């Protein structure tokens, strides 16, 4: 009898050990079968004539530098990428040497997303040899684009960081803060307020006084206390309102930023356009005070805004002095940030815009910015001529 009892006890012990192990194995198997949701991106890249482009780099980026997937297109100009599906906004970046970069923003809520991307060739012209050292220095000091922001080795969380860390010349200009020597006593450094007074007395530029986003001057913006507290060093001269606007713009949303010093003057410049920072956002990005920069719900592609029933209205941009067409001018819809670029003939079709009364901004490095109203309708079909003036180098 005792041997029979011992046998039962041994079986019970084995069952007690085996059952939890079976339950654990079942749980592990169930967990392994629950695959995290993913989104599939099917990308096709062609040139402006519709020819497939092989070797184009296609990247999916979250934030400024978080690359979720990257690959190159095959001989059909196609590529498929898979990313985790989180319900957040991401950026599709397409690059190829000899072509202009394309940025498209999208939300990954869909399981399968299709993108038909057209790349435009970079126009290269051989010009007469001339010295451009001053122009290059000015561009390095007063201009920055998406590529330069992404390549920064310093952490950049917003446009305020872009100015204070990467382009501090946008605060005071290349001349810098007025010299303290002989102004406030030996060895003393001027405060921001004293420096502004000194600049006014000596005829120099005060610190930046205005900020424009997508062609619209920002003012009467509720202040962000955190952005105000972040002003230190030369950045203390930035007004609380400008600091608030810059802090509300995400770095991955910026197409380019340019500073116009107080010495920039032209008859066709709008009021308060000198001594100002101009921020141009990427296609598919909007801006609103307090909210800041955001992905437009109607993107991923700017062309989706167009009304195919409308006739295509042609717009041409020309140099006021030479009459020559100007290529690569950003023609920006101020309300949405959607833009197109003029071709080598200086022309662009306004098919990327829906019907209505709009305001367009015209931006190109080396030229004064211009803003003008435009009507898109079935009745307004006449071509539009825009004249830009070369910016005088201070």
Helices and strands as residue ranges (DSSP letters): H 2-33, E 38-47, E 57-62, E 66-72, E 78-84, E 89-95, E 102-107, E 112-119, H 133-142, E 143-145, H 146-150, H 159-161, I 162-166, H 169-172, H 192-202, E 210-213, E 216-217, H 225-229, G 233-237, H 240-247, G 251-253, E 254-260, E 276-281, E 285-288, E 292-295, G 302-305, E 314-319, E 330-333, E 339-341, E 347-349, E 356-363, E 370-376, E 384-388
